[in-house]
Amino acid sequence: MSDIKHKIGDKVVAITTTENTYSQPRIKGEVYIIKDVHFCSNCGAQYVNFGYDVKVSFGKCTTCDASQPTRNLRWTPSNHYINICDIDLLMKSAISKEDYEFAAILRDINNSILT
């Protein structure tokens, strides 16, 4: 089973953006609050929900392809987010990868949290 990364109520920052109309909206650098969590019953992969629903009863795990109940919620793999308390670590990683645009976004988020 995967390590638990996020829990209900956590503030997280998206580290990727999605254009997929079937998933929850996700913009790199935006802050989201986790409303629910789900773990794949087959491989233990963690998924998060931000309050978006869906009209299907089952979906597929993106890690192992096992069928999973959706509980009529949209789920996103938790590895697309980092806890807001880990922004400094992510900012250092972005700088080391020379992703200065994302590092600046994280700096601005961090500054708005501190004020």
PDB file as gemmi writes it, atoms N, CA and C in Angstrom:
CRYST1    1.000    1.000    1.000  90.00  90.00  90.00 P 1                      
ATOM      1  N   MET A   1       0.844  -1.193   0.000  1.00  0.00           N  
ATOM      2  CA  MET A   1       0.000   0.000   0.000  1.00  0.00           C  
ATOM      3  C   MET A   1       0.879   1.242   0.000  1.00  0.00           C  
ATOM      4  N   SER A   2       0.448   2.291  -0.734  1.00  0.00           N  
ATOM      5  CA  SER A   2       1.237   3.522  -0.829  1.00  0.00           C  
ATOM      6  C   SER A   2       1.250   4.272   0.496  1.00  0.00           C  
ATOM      7  N   ASP A   3       2.234   5.135   0.610  1.00  0.00           N  
ATOM      8  CA  ASP A   3       2.285   5.999   1.787  1.00  0.00           C  
ATOM      9  C   ASP A   3       1.131   6.991   1.720  1.00  0.00           C  
ATOM     10  N   ILE A   4       0.555   7.288   2.877  1.00  0.00           N  
ATOM     11  CA  ILE A   4      -0.500   8.294   2.922  1.00  0.00           C  
ATOM     12  C   ILE A   4       0.169   9.651   2.785  1.00  0.00           C  
ATOM     13  N   LYS A   5      -0.233  10.398   1.767  1.00  0.00           N  
ATOM     14  CA  LYS A   5       0.354  11.695   1.518  1.00  0.00           C  
ATOM     15  C   LYS A   5      -0.551  12.832   1.956  1.00  0.00           C  
ATOM     16  N   HIS A   6      -1.846  12.675   1.748  1.00  0.00           N  
ATOM     17  CA  HIS A   6      -2.782  13.759   2.007  1.00  0.00           C  
ATOM     18  C   HIS A   6      -3.953  13.241   2.835  1.00  0.00           C  
ATOM     19  N   LYS A   7      -4.604  14.185   3.524  1.00  0.00           N  
ATOM     20  CA  LYS A   7      -5.791  13.817   4.287  1.00  0.00           C  
ATOM     21  C   LYS A   7      -6.861  14.886   4.073  1.00  0.00           C  
ATOM     22  N   ILE A   8      -8.077  14.563   4.437  1.00  0.00           N  
ATOM     23  CA  ILE A   8      -9.182  15.500   4.286  1.00  0.00           C  
ATOM     24  C   ILE A   8      -8.857  16.787   5.038  1.00  0.00           C  
ATOM     25  N   GLY A   9      -9.083  17.906   4.376  1.00  0.00           N  
ATOM     26  CA  GLY A   9      -8.827  19.220   4.967  1.00  0.00           C  
ATOM     27  C   GLY A   9      -7.467  19.793   4.633  1.00  0.00           C  
ATOM     28  N   ASP A  10      -6.550  18.973   4.095  1.00  0.00           N  
ATOM     29  CA  ASP A  10      -5.230  19.481   3.716  1.00  0.00           C  
ATOM     30  C   ASP A  10      -5.351  20.529   2.628  1.00  0.00           C  
ATOM     31  N   LYS A  11      -4.527  21.575   2.728  1.00  0.00           N  
ATOM     32  CA  LYS A  11      -4.368  22.536   1.638  1.00  0.00           C  
ATOM     33  C   LYS A  11      -3.193  22.046   0.819  1.00  0.00           C  
ATOM     34  N   VAL A  12      -3.428  21.896  -0.485  1.00  0.00           N  
ATOM     35  CA  VAL A  12      -2.394  21.383  -1.370  1.00  0.00           C  
ATOM     36  C   VAL A  12      -2.222  22.313  -2.562  1.00  0.00           C  
ATOM     37  N   VAL A  13      -1.036  22.236  -3.174  1.00  0.00           N  
ATOM     38  CA  VAL A  13      -0.724  23.002  -4.378  1.00  0.00           C  
ATOM     39  C   VAL A  13      -0.580  22.021  -5.530  1.00  0.00           C  
ATOM     40  N   ALA A  14      -1.242  22.319  -6.653  1.00  0.00           N  
ATOM     41  CA  ALA A  14      -1.114  21.470  -7.840  1.00  0.00           C  
ATOM     42  C   ALA A  14       0.274  21.648  -8.443  1.00  0.00           C  
ATOM     43  N   ILE A  15       0.903  20.529  -8.789  1.00  0.00           N  
ATOM     44  CA  ILE A  15       2.224  20.600  -9.427  1.00  0.00           C  
ATOM     45  C   ILE A  15       2.133  20.278 -10.913  1.00  0.00           C  
ATOM     46  N   THR A  16       0.914  20.022 -11.408  1.00  0.00           N  
ATOM     47  CA  THR A  16       0.667  19.815 -12.833  1.00  0.00           C  
ATOM     48  C   THR A  16      -0.649  20.502 -13.190  1.00  0.00           C  
ATOM     49  N   THR A  17      -0.862  20.685 -14.490  1.00  0.00           N  
ATOM     50  CA  THR A  17      -2.109  21.242 -15.006  1.00  0.00           C  
ATOM     51  C   THR A  17      -2.779  20.171 -15.849  1.00  0.00           C  
ATOM     52  N   THR A  18      -4.105  20.155 -15.856  1.00  0.00           N  
ATOM     53  CA  THR A  18      -4.817  19.220 -16.713  1.00  0.00           C  
ATOM     54  C   THR A  18      -5.731  19.966 -17.666  1.00  0.00           C  
ATOM     55  N   GLU A  19      -5.818  19.436 -18.871  1.00  0.00           N  
ATOM     56  CA  GLU A  19      -6.757  19.928 -19.879  1.00  0.00           C  
ATOM     57  C   GLU A  19      -7.884  18.922 -20.034  1.00  0.00           C  
ATOM     58  N   ASN A  20      -7.809  17.798 -19.312  1.00  0.00           N  
ATOM     59  CA  ASN A  20      -8.757  16.703 -19.424  1.00  0.00           C  
ATOM     60  C   ASN A  20     -10.112  17.128 -18.869  1.00  0.00           C  
ATOM     61  N   THR A  21     -11.155  17.058 -19.689  1.00  0.00           N  
ATOM     62  CA  THR A  21     -12.482  17.480 -19.248  1.00  0.00           C  
ATOM     63  C   THR A  21     -13.141  16.463 -18.333  1.00  0.00           C  
ATOM     64  N   TYR A  22     -12.567  15.254 -18.217  1.00  0.00           N  
ATOM     65  CA  TYR A  22     -13.150  14.218 -17.365  1.00  0.00           C  
ATOM     66  C   TYR A  22     -12.624  14.270 -15.938  1.00  0.00           C  
ATOM     67  N   SER A  23     -11.512  14.967 -15.725  1.00  0.00           N  
ATOM     68  CA  SER A  23     -10.951  15.018 -14.378  1.00  0.00           C  
ATOM     69  C   SER A  23     -11.317  16.338 -13.709  1.00  0.00           C  
ATOM     70  N   GLN A  24     -10.960  16.460 -12.464  1.00  0.00           N  
ATOM     71  CA  GLN A  24     -11.186  17.707 -11.746  1.00  0.00           C  
ATOM     72  C   GLN A  24     -10.281  18.788 -12.329  1.00  0.00           C  
ATOM     73  N   PRO A  25     -10.739  20.032 -12.371  1.00  0.00           N  
ATOM     74  CA  PRO A  25      -9.866  21.107 -12.843  1.00  0.00           C  
ATOM     75  C   PRO A  25      -8.593  21.171 -11.998  1.00  0.00           C  
ATOM     76  N   ARG A  26      -7.467  21.359 -12.660  1.00  0.00           N  
ATOM     77  CA  ARG A  26      -6.188  21.412 -11.942  1.00  0.00           C  
ATOM     78  C   ARG A  26      -5.268  22.367 -12.679  1.00  0.00           C  
ATOM     79  N   ILE A  27      -4.811  23.415 -11.983  1.00  0.00           N  
ATOM     80  CA  ILE A  27      -3.900  24.392 -12.561  1.00  0.00           C  
ATOM     81  C   ILE A  27      -2.636  24.423 -11.718  1.00  0.00           C  
ATOM     82  N   LYS A  28      -1.506  24.199 -12.365  1.00  0.00           N  
ATOM     83  CA  LYS A  28      -0.206  24.198 -11.694  1.00  0.00           C  
ATOM     84  C   LYS A  28      -0.040  25.482 -10.891  1.00  0.00           C  
ATOM     85  N   GLY A  29       0.254  25.327  -9.596  1.00  0.00           N  
ATOM     86  CA  GLY A  29       0.477  26.470  -8.717  1.00  0.00           C  
ATOM     87  C   GLY A  29      -0.748  26.919  -7.942  1.00  0.00           C  
ATOM     88  N   GLU A  30      -1.946  26.411  -8.288  1.00  0.00           N  
ATOM     89  CA  GLU A  30      -3.169  26.781  -7.574  1.00  0.00           C  
ATOM     90  C   GLU A  30      -3.291  25.977  -6.280  1.00  0.00           C  
ATOM     91  N   VAL A  31      -3.941  26.577  -5.289  1.00  0.00           N  
ATOM     92  CA  VAL A  31      -4.146  25.936  -3.986  1.00  0.00           C  
ATOM     93  C   VAL A  31      -5.555  25.330  -3.941  1.00  0.00           C  
ATOM     94  N   TYR A  32      -5.655  24.090  -3.463  1.00  0.00           N  
ATOM     95  CA  TYR A  32      -6.926  23.371  -3.342  1.00  0.00           C  
ATOM     96  C   TYR A  32      -7.043  22.804  -1.932  1.00  0.00           C  
ATOM     97  N   ILE A  33      -8.275  22.596  -1.481  1.00  0.00           N  
ATOM     98  CA  ILE A  33      -8.518  21.973  -0.176  1.00  0.00           C  
ATOM     99  C   ILE A  33      -9.161  20.610  -0.422  1.00  0.00           C  
ATOM    100  N   ILE A  34      -8.557  19.573   0.134  1.00  0.00           N  
ATOM    101  CA  ILE A  34      -9.026  18.206  -0.079  1.00  0.00           C  
ATOM    102  C   ILE A  34     -10.320  17.969   0.698  1.00  0.00           C  
ATOM    103  N   LYS A  35     -11.345  17.514  -0.035  1.00  0.00           N  
ATOM    104  CA  LYS A  35     -12.653  17.226   0.562  1.00  0.00           C  
ATOM    105  C   LYS A  35     -12.801  15.747   0.915  1.00  0.00           C  
ATOM    106  N   ASP A  36     -12.104  14.864   0.156  1.00  0.00           N  
ATOM    107  CA  ASP A  36     -12.222  13.431   0.408  1.00  0.00           C  
ATOM    108  C   ASP A  36     -10.995  12.727  -0.160  1.00  0.00           C  
ATOM    109  N   VAL A  37     -10.690  11.556   0.368  1.00  0.00           N  
ATOM    110  CA  VAL A  37      -9.583  10.732  -0.138  1.00  0.00           C  
ATOM    111  C   VAL A  37     -10.089   9.319  -0.397  1.00  0.00           C  
ATOM    112  N   HIS A  38      -9.413   8.647  -1.297  1.00  0.00           N  
ATOM    113  CA  HIS A  38      -9.768   7.269  -1.677  1.00  0.00           C  
ATOM    114  C   HIS A  38      -8.467   6.525  -1.962  1.00  0.00           C  
ATOM    115  N   PHE A  39      -8.433   5.254  -1.615  1.00  0.00           N  
ATOM    116  CA  PHE A  39      -7.286   4.403  -1.910  1.00  0.00           C  
ATOM    117  C   PHE A  39      -7.744   3.252  -2.794  1.00  0.00           C  
ATOM    118  N   CYS A  40      -6.975   2.942  -3.820  1.00  0.00           N  
ATOM    119  CA  CYS A  40      -7.273   1.802  -4.683  1.00  0.00           C  
ATOM    120  C   CYS A  40      -7.244   0.541  -3.824  1.00  0.00           C  
ATOM    121  N   SER A  41      -8.281  -0.279  -3.955  1.00  0.00           N  
ATOM    122  CA  SER A  41      -8.356  -1.509  -3.158  1.00  0.00           C  
ATOM    123  C   SER A  41      -7.375  -2.570  -3.648  1.00  0.00           C  
ATOM    124  N   ASN A  42      -6.820  -2.374  -4.838  1.00  0.00           N  
ATOM    125  CA  ASN A  42      -5.880  -3.348  -5.394  1.00  0.00           C  
ATOM    126  C   ASN A  42      -4.419  -2.976  -5.111  1.00  0.00           C  
ATOM    127  N   CYS A  43      -4.019  -1.742  -5.423  1.00  0.00           N  
ATOM    128  CA  CYS A  43      -2.602  -1.372  -5.293  1.00  0.00           C  
ATOM    129  C   CYS A  43      -2.328  -0.340  -4.202  1.00  0.00           C  
ATOM    130  N   GLY A  44      -3.375   0.292  -3.652  1.00  0.00           N  
ATOM    131  CA  GLY A  44      -3.190   1.260  -2.584  1.00  0.00           C  
ATOM    132  C   GLY A  44      -2.915   2.676  -3.038  1.00  0.00           C  
ATOM    133  N   ALA A  45      -2.953   2.947  -4.347  1.00  0.00           N  
ATOM    134  CA  ALA A  45      -2.721   4.303  -4.837  1.00  0.00           C  
ATOM    135  C   ALA A  45      -3.745   5.258  -4.225  1.00  0.00           C  
ATOM    136  N   GLN A  46      -3.283   6.456  -3.857  1.00  0.00           N  
ATOM    137  CA  GLN A  46      -4.171   7.420  -3.225  1.00  0.00           C  
ATOM    138  C   GLN A  46      -4.734   8.390  -4.262  1.00  0.00           C  
ATOM    139  N   TYR A  47      -6.013   8.707  -4.092  1.00  0.00           N  
ATOM    140  CA  TYR A  47      -6.707   9.674  -4.934  1.00  0.00           C  
ATOM    141  C   TYR A  47      -7.355  10.715  -4.040  1.00  0.00           C  
ATOM    142  N   VAL A  48      -7.514  11.948  -4.555  1.00  0.00           N  
ATOM    143  CA  VAL A  48      -8.123  13.026  -3.788  1.00  0.00           C  
ATOM    144  C   VAL A  48      -9.297  13.619  -4.558  1.00  0.00           C  
ATOM    145  N   ASN A  49     -10.227  14.224  -3.805  1.00  0.00           N  
ATOM    146  CA  ASN A  49     -11.390  14.880  -4.389  1.00  0.00           C  
ATOM    147  C   ASN A  49     -11.509  16.264  -3.772  1.00  0.00           C  
ATOM    148  N   PHE A  50     -11.902  17.237  -4.611  1.00  0.00           N  
ATOM    149  CA  PHE A  50     -12.039  18.625  -4.172  1.00  0.00           C  
ATOM    150  C   PHE A  50     -13.479  19.101  -4.211  1.00  0.00           C  
ATOM    151  N   GLY A  51     -14.433  18.149  -4.205  1.00  0.00           N  
ATOM    152  CA  GLY A  51     -15.841  18.510  -4.199  1.00  0.00           C  
ATOM    153  C   GLY A  51     -16.531  18.344  -5.545  1.00  0.00           C  
ATOM    154  N   TYR A  52     -15.825  17.832  -6.534  1.00  0.00           N  
ATOM    155  CA  TYR A  52     -16.415  17.614  -7.856  1.00  0.00           C  
ATOM    156  C   TYR A  52     -17.058  16.234  -7.914  1.00  0.00           C  
ATOM    157  N   ASP A  53     -18.244  16.185  -8.546  1.00  0.00           N  
ATOM    158  CA  ASP A  53     -18.929  14.904  -8.651  1.00  0.00           C  
ATOM    159  C   ASP A  53     -18.921  14.401 -10.091  1.00  0.00           C  
ATOM    160  N   VAL A  54     -19.378  13.177 -10.260  1.00  0.00           N  
ATOM    161  CA  VAL A  54     -19.436  12.524 -11.561  1.00  0.00           C  
ATOM    162  C   VAL A  54     -20.649  11.606 -11.552  1.00  0.00           C  
ATOM    163  N   LYS A  55     -21.192  11.315 -12.721  1.00  0.00           N  
ATOM    164  CA  LYS A  55     -22.411  10.510 -12.789  1.00  0.00           C  
ATOM    165  C   LYS A  55     -22.130   9.048 -13.135  1.00  0.00           C  
ATOM    166  N   VAL A  56     -20.943   8.566 -12.840  1.00  0.00           N  
ATOM    167  CA  VAL A  56     -20.633   7.152 -13.067  1.00  0.00           C  
ATOM    168  C   VAL A  56     -20.306   6.496 -11.730  1.00  0.00           C  
ATOM    169  N   SER A  57     -20.600   5.211 -11.647  1.00  0.00           N  
ATOM    170  CA  SER A  57     -20.417   4.495 -10.385  1.00  0.00           C  
ATOM    171  C   SER A  57     -19.039   3.865 -10.230  1.00  0.00           C  
ATOM    172  N   PHE A  58     -18.371   3.583 -11.364  1.00  0.00           N  
ATOM    173  CA  PHE A  58     -17.064   2.936 -11.314  1.00  0.00           C  
ATOM    174  C   PHE A  58     -16.079   3.639 -12.237  1.00  0.00           C  
ATOM    175  N   GLY A  59     -14.809   3.604 -11.844  1.00  0.00           N  
ATOM    176  CA  GLY A  59     -13.723   4.135 -12.646  1.00  0.00           C  
ATOM    177  C   GLY A  59     -12.558   3.173 -12.591  1.00  0.00           C  
ATOM    178  N   LYS A  60     -11.455   3.558 -13.219  1.00  0.00           N  
ATOM    179  CA  LYS A  60     -10.250   2.717 -13.250  1.00  0.00           C  
ATOM    180  C   LYS A  60      -9.119   3.393 -12.498  1.00  0.00           C  
ATOM    181  N   CYS A  61      -8.368   2.599 -11.762  1.00  0.00           N  
ATOM    182  CA  CYS A  61      -7.158   3.088 -11.107  1.00  0.00           C  
ATOM    183  C   CYS A  61      -6.138   3.401 -12.198  1.00  0.00           C  
ATOM    184  N   THR A  62      -5.531   4.567 -12.143  1.00  0.00           N  
ATOM    185  CA  THR A  62      -4.549   4.933 -13.155  1.00  0.00           C  
ATOM    186  C   THR A  62      -3.209   4.232 -12.948  1.00  0.00           C  
ATOM    187  N   THR A  63      -3.022   3.602 -11.801  1.00  0.00           N  
ATOM    188  CA  THR A  63      -1.778   2.890 -11.519  1.00  0.00           C  
ATOM    189  C   THR A  63      -1.845   1.431 -11.950  1.00  0.00           C  
ATOM    190  N   CYS A  64      -2.932   0.745 -11.575  1.00  0.00           N  
ATOM    191  CA  CYS A  64      -3.000  -0.701 -11.838  1.00  0.00           C  
ATOM    192  C   CYS A  64      -4.178  -1.110 -12.732  1.00  0.00           C  
ATOM    193  N   ASP A  65      -5.013  -0.156 -13.120  1.00  0.00           N  
ATOM    194  CA  ASP A  65      -6.148  -0.384 -14.020  1.00  0.00           C  
ATOM    195  C   ASP A  65      -7.291  -1.167 -13.378  1.00  0.00           C  
ATOM    196  N   ALA A  66      -7.281  -1.349 -12.070  1.00  0.00           N  
ATOM    197  CA  ALA A  66      -8.370  -2.059 -11.383  1.00  0.00           C  
ATOM    198  C   ALA A  66      -9.617  -1.185 -11.346  1.00  0.00           C  
ATOM    199  N   SER A  67     -10.779  -1.811 -11.444  1.00  0.00           N  
ATOM    200  CA  SER A  67     -12.049  -1.113 -11.359  1.00  0.00           C  
ATOM    201  C   SER A  67     -12.269  -0.650  -9.913  1.00  0.00           C  
ATOM    202  N   GLN A  68     -12.701   0.591  -9.744  1.00  0.00           N  
ATOM    203  CA  GLN A  68     -12.898   1.171  -8.424  1.00  0.00           C  
ATOM    204  C   GLN A  68     -14.234   1.886  -8.349  1.00  0.00           C  
ATOM    205  N   PRO A  69     -14.955   1.793  -7.225  1.00  0.00           N  
ATOM    206  CA  PRO A  69     -16.184   2.574  -7.070  1.00  0.00           C  
ATOM    207  C   PRO A  69     -15.832   4.055  -6.950  1.00  0.00           C  
ATOM    208  N   THR A  70     -16.609   4.915  -7.600  1.00  0.00           N  
ATOM    209  CA  THR A  70     -16.334   6.352  -7.550  1.00  0.00           C  
ATOM    210  C   THR A  70     -17.068   7.052  -6.412  1.00  0.00           C  
ATOM    211  N   ARG A  71     -18.122   6.412  -5.883  1.00  0.00           N  
ATOM    212  CA  ARG A  71     -19.005   7.069  -4.912  1.00  0.00           C  
ATOM    213  C   ARG A  71     -19.553   8.368  -5.509  1.00  0.00           C  
ATOM    214  N   ASN A  72     -19.656   8.393  -6.840  1.00  0.00           N  
ATOM    215  CA  ASN A  72     -20.138   9.540  -7.615  1.00  0.00           C  
ATOM    216  C   ASN A  72     -19.289  10.796  -7.405  1.00  0.00           C  
ATOM    217  N   LEU A  73     -17.991  10.588  -7.133  1.00  0.00           N  
ATOM    218  CA  LEU A  73     -17.041  11.690  -6.999  1.00  0.00           C  
ATOM    219  C   LEU A  73     -15.950  11.546  -8.055  1.00  0.00           C  
ATOM    220  N   ARG A  74     -15.405  12.677  -8.489  1.00  0.00           N  
ATOM    221  CA  ARG A  74     -14.246  12.645  -9.395  1.00  0.00           C  
ATOM    222  C   ARG A  74     -12.990  12.527  -8.552  1.00  0.00           C  
ATOM    223  N   TRP A  75     -12.078  11.670  -8.999  1.00  0.00           N  
ATOM    224  CA  TRP A  75     -10.849  11.418  -8.247  1.00  0.00           C  
ATOM    225  C   TRP A  75      -9.635  11.762  -9.094  1.00  0.00           C  
ATOM    226  N   THR A  76      -8.638  12.347  -8.446  1.00  0.00           N  
ATOM    227  CA  THR A  76      -7.370  12.689  -9.088  1.00  0.00           C  
ATOM    228  C   THR A  76      -6.253  12.041  -8.290  1.00  0.00           C  
ATOM    229  N   PRO A  77      -5.265  11.423  -8.968  1.00  0.00           N  
ATOM    230  CA  PRO A  77      -4.143  10.847  -8.225  1.00  0.00           C  
ATOM    231  C   PRO A  77      -3.462  11.910  -7.357  1.00  0.00           C  
ATOM    232  N   SER A  78      -3.168  11.547  -6.132  1.00  0.00           N  
ATOM    233  CA  SER A  78      -2.619  12.521  -5.179  1.00  0.00           C  
ATOM    234  C   SER A  78      -1.216  12.995  -5.542  1.00  0.00           C  
ATOM    235  N   ASN A  79      -0.531  12.253  -6.434  1.00  0.00           N  
ATOM    236  CA  ASN A  79       0.832  12.667  -6.784  1.00  0.00           C  
ATOM    237  C   ASN A  79       0.874  13.930  -7.646  1.00  0.00           C  
ATOM    238  N   HIS A  80      -0.287  14.485  -8.002  1.00  0.00           N  
ATOM    239  CA  HIS A  80      -0.343  15.744  -8.745  1.00  0.00           C  
ATOM    240  C   HIS A  80      -0.352  16.949  -7.804  1.00  0.00           C  
ATOM    241  N   TYR A  81      -0.245  16.697  -6.501  1.00  0.00           N  
ATOM    242  CA  TYR A  81      -0.338  17.764  -5.497  1.00  0.00           C  
ATOM    243  C   TYR A  81       0.735  17.605  -4.430  1.00  0.00           C  
ATOM    244  N   ILE A  82       1.094  18.731  -3.828  1.00  0.00           N  
ATOM    245  CA  ILE A  82       2.018  18.715  -2.696  1.00  0.00           C  
ATOM    246  C   ILE A  82       1.369  19.518  -1.566  1.00  0.00           C  
ATOM    247  N   ASN A  83       1.558  19.053  -0.340  1.00  0.00           N  
ATOM    248  CA  ASN A  83       1.015  19.788   0.803  1.00  0.00           C  
ATOM    249  C   ASN A  83       1.607  21.186   0.845  1.00  0.00           C  
ATOM    250  N   ILE A  84       0.775  22.147   1.192  1.00  0.00           N  
ATOM    251  CA  ILE A  84       1.207  23.541   1.205  1.00  0.00           C  
ATOM    252  C   ILE A  84       2.387  23.754   2.156  1.00  0.00           C  
ATOM    253  N   CYS A  85       2.482  22.926   3.188  1.00  0.00           N  
ATOM    254  CA  CYS A  85       3.597  23.060   4.133  1.00  0.00           C  
ATOM    255  C   CYS A  85       4.917  22.598   3.508  1.00  0.00           C  
ATOM    256  N   ASP A  86       4.852  21.946   2.346  1.00  0.00           N  
ATOM    257  CA  ASP A  86       6.056  21.481   1.653  1.00  0.00           C  
ATOM    258  C   ASP A  86       6.474  22.388   0.493  1.00  0.00           C  
ATOM    259  N   ILE A  87       5.934  23.615   0.447  1.00  0.00           N  
ATOM    260  CA  ILE A  87       6.221  24.521  -0.664  1.00  0.00           C  
ATOM    261  C   ILE A  87       7.713  24.813  -0.774  1.00  0.00           C  
ATOM    262  N   ASP A  88       8.380  25.034   0.349  1.00  0.00           N  
ATOM    263  CA  ASP A  88       9.816  25.343   0.296  1.00  0.00           C  
ATOM    264  C   ASP A  88      10.596  24.229  -0.393  1.00  0.00           C  
ATOM    265  N   LEU A  89      10.261  22.987  -0.072  1.00  0.00           N  
ATOM    266  CA  LEU A  89      10.929  21.845  -0.690  1.00  0.00           C  
ATOM    267  C   LEU A  89      10.665  21.809  -2.189  1.00  0.00           C  
ATOM    268  N   LEU A  90       9.414  22.041  -2.585  1.00  0.00           N  
ATOM    269  CA  LEU A  90       9.069  22.040  -3.995  1.00  0.00           C  
ATOM    270  C   LEU A  90       9.736  23.201  -4.727  1.00  0.00           C  
ATOM    271  N   MET A  91       9.836  24.357  -4.057  1.00  0.00           N  
ATOM    272  CA  MET A  91      10.479  25.517  -4.666  1.00  0.00           C  
ATOM    273  C   MET A  91      11.958  25.230  -4.935  1.00  0.00           C  
ATOM    274  N   LYS A  92      12.637  24.598  -3.991  1.00  0.00           N  
ATOM    275  CA  LYS A  92      14.043  24.234  -4.198  1.00  0.00           C  
ATOM    276  C   LYS A  92      14.188  23.259  -5.355  1.00  0.00           C  
ATOM    277  N   SER A  93      13.265  22.323  -5.458  1.00  0.00           N  
ATOM    278  CA  SER A  93      13.289  21.358  -6.557  1.00  0.00           C  
ATOM    279  C   SER A  93      13.075  22.063  -7.897  1.00  0.00           C  
ATOM    280  N   ALA A  94      12.133  23.007  -7.949  1.00  0.00           N  
ATOM    281  CA  ALA A  94      11.871  23.744  -9.185  1.00  0.00           C  
ATOM    282  C   ALA A  94      13.103  24.549  -9.606  1.00  0.00           C  
ATOM    283  N   ILE A  95      13.759  25.155  -8.638  1.00  0.00           N  
ATOM    284  CA  ILE A  95      14.969  25.938  -8.952  1.00  0.00           C  
ATOM    285  C   ILE A  95      16.072  25.027  -9.466  1.00  0.00           C  
ATOM    286  N   SER A  96      16.242  23.860  -8.850  1.00  0.00           N  
ATOM    287  CA  SER A  96      17.299  22.941  -9.301  1.00  0.00           C  
ATOM    288  C   SER A  96      17.014  22.421 -10.715  1.00  0.00           C  
ATOM    289  N   LYS A  97      15.725  22.366 -11.101  1.00  0.00           N  
ATOM    290  CA  LYS A  97      15.346  21.938 -12.461  1.00  0.00           C  
ATOM    291  C   LYS A  97      15.259  23.127 -13.416  1.00  0.00           C  
ATOM    292  N   GLU A  98      15.612  24.316 -12.903  1.00  0.00           N  
ATOM    293  CA  GLU A  98      15.577  25.568 -13.657  1.00  0.00           C  
ATOM    294  C   GLU A  98      14.181  25.902 -14.162  1.00  0.00           C  
ATOM    295  N   ASP A  99      13.161  25.502 -13.386  1.00  0.00           N  
ATOM    296  CA  ASP A  99      11.775  25.851 -13.674  1.00  0.00           C  
ATOM    297  C   ASP A  99      11.450  27.104 -12.861  1.00  0.00           C  
ATOM    298  N   TYR A 100      12.038  28.225 -13.291  1.00  0.00           N  
ATOM    299  CA  TYR A 100      11.954  29.460 -12.525  1.00  0.00           C  
ATOM    300  C   TYR A 100      10.536  30.047 -12.510  1.00  0.00           C  
ATOM    301  N   GLU A 101       9.780  29.802 -13.552  1.00  0.00           N  
ATOM    302  CA  GLU A 101       8.403  30.295 -13.592  1.00  0.00           C  
ATOM    303  C   GLU A 101       7.579  29.652 -12.467  1.00  0.00           C  
ATOM    304  N   PHE A 102       7.699  28.319 -12.323  1.00  0.00           N  
ATOM    305  CA  PHE A 102       6.972  27.626 -11.270  1.00  0.00           C  
ATOM    306  C   PHE A 102       7.511  28.011  -9.893  1.00  0.00           C  
ATOM    307  N   ALA A 103       8.834  28.193  -9.777  1.00  0.00           N  
ATOM    308  CA  ALA A 103       9.419  28.617  -8.502  1.00  0.00           C  
ATOM    309  C   ALA A 103       8.862  29.983  -8.089  1.00  0.00           C  
ATOM    310  N   ALA A 104       8.668  30.875  -9.055  1.00  0.00           N  
ATOM    311  CA  ALA A 104       8.111  32.199  -8.756  1.00  0.00           C  
ATOM    312  C   ALA A 104       6.651  32.084  -8.312  1.00  0.00           C  
ATOM    313  N   ILE A 105       5.884  31.196  -8.948  1.00  0.00           N  
ATOM    314  CA  ILE A 105       4.493  30.971  -8.543  1.00  0.00           C  
ATOM    315  C   ILE A 105       4.458  30.481  -7.097  1.00  0.00           C  
ATOM    316  N   LEU A 106       5.319  29.515  -6.780  1.00  0.00           N  
ATOM    317  CA  LEU A 106       5.378  28.983  -5.413  1.00  0.00           C  
ATOM    318  C   LEU A 106       5.811  30.046  -4.417  1.00  0.00           C  
ATOM    319  N   ARG A 107       6.769  30.883  -4.804  1.00  0.00           N  
ATOM    320  CA  ARG A 107       7.208  31.979  -3.935  1.00  0.00           C  
ATOM    321  C   ARG A 107       6.038  32.907  -3.636  1.00  0.00           C  
ATOM    322  N   ASP A 108       5.250  33.241  -4.664  1.00  0.00           N  
ATOM    323  CA  ASP A 108       4.109  34.143  -4.474  1.00  0.00           C  
ATOM    324  C   ASP A 108       3.048  33.505  -3.569  1.00  0.00           C  
ATOM    325  N   ILE A 109       2.793  32.205  -3.756  1.00  0.00           N  
ATOM    326  CA  ILE A 109       1.841  31.503  -2.885  1.00  0.00           C  
ATOM    327  C   ILE A 109       2.352  31.540  -1.448  1.00  0.00           C  
ATOM    328  N   ASN A 110       3.622  31.230  -1.288  1.00  0.00           N  
ATOM    329  CA  ASN A 110       4.230  31.228   0.048  1.00  0.00           C  
ATOM    330  C   ASN A 110       4.122  32.597   0.698  1.00  0.00           C  
ATOM    331  N   ASN A 111       4.397  33.659  -0.077  1.00  0.00           N  
ATOM    332  CA  ASN A 111       4.313  35.027   0.459  1.00  0.00           C  
ATOM    333  C   ASN A 111       2.883  35.378   0.859  1.00  0.00           C  
ATOM    334  N   SER A 112       1.896  34.930   0.066  1.00  0.00           N  
ATOM    335  CA  SER A 112       0.500  35.261   0.397  1.00  0.00           C  
ATOM    336  C   SER A 112       0.042  34.516   1.647  1.00  0.00           C  
ATOM    337  N   ILE A 113       0.627  33.345   1.903  1.00  0.00           N  
ATOM    338  CA  ILE A 113       0.284  32.586   3.108  1.00  0.00           C  
ATOM    339  C   ILE A 113       0.842  33.274   4.342  1.00  0.00           C  
ATOM    340  N   LEU A 114       2.043  33.824   4.198  1.00  0.00           N  
ATOM    341  CA  LEU A 114       2.726  34.441   5.344  1.00  0.00           C  
ATOM    342  C   LEU A 114       2.140  35.799   5.723  1.00  0.00           C  
ATOM    343  N   THR A 115       1.417  36.425   4.794  1.00  0.00           N  
ATOM    344  CA  THR A 115       0.887  37.774   5.102  1.00  0.00           C  
ATOM    345  C   THR A 115      -0.541  37.732   5.562  1.00  0.00           C  
TER     346      THR A 115                                                      
END                                                                             
